[in-house]
Amino acid sequence: MTEPTGDDRPFDEVLLPVRHTDMAPDGSRVRVLAGLPGGGMAHFELAAGEVSRAQRHRTVSEIWYVLGGLGVMWRQRGAEDGREIDLRAGMCLTIPVGTSFQFRNTGREPLAAVGVTMPPWPGAGEAIAVDGAWPPTV
């Protein structure tokens, strides 16, 4: 039997899990959601006061949409100066492949975002640890 692809793939429905199902390489808690051959979606959460580990992805790009909480995202590409952007509900941002990034929660509630990874997350070895803007706490 062949694996369904493209239009042959069955529908997928996922209700947001009550508890996290995984830990991201950056230390944030992950709830894996639906995916297709071209990408996958997950819910990421960082507790109040936490700072992620800085990293860079080898092969995937991401689009994040912040659902709640307050924070800051640091991104840097190549030799460019790093750039910080405030995170709050409604903010949408991209992390192109090869971008170093790190984020921190500056609020009192969890910082929650939905991220789309393109192509789907390939697994161990995708994330490369890098020097970031802040010391990590996770």
Secondary structure, 3 states (H helix, E strand, C coil): CCCCCHHHCCCCCCCCCCCCCEECCCCCEEEEEEEECCEEEEEEEECCCCECCCEEECCCEEEEEEEECEEEEEEEECCCCCEEEEEECCCEEEECCCEEEEEEECCCCCEEEEEEEECCCCCCCCEEECCCCCCCCC
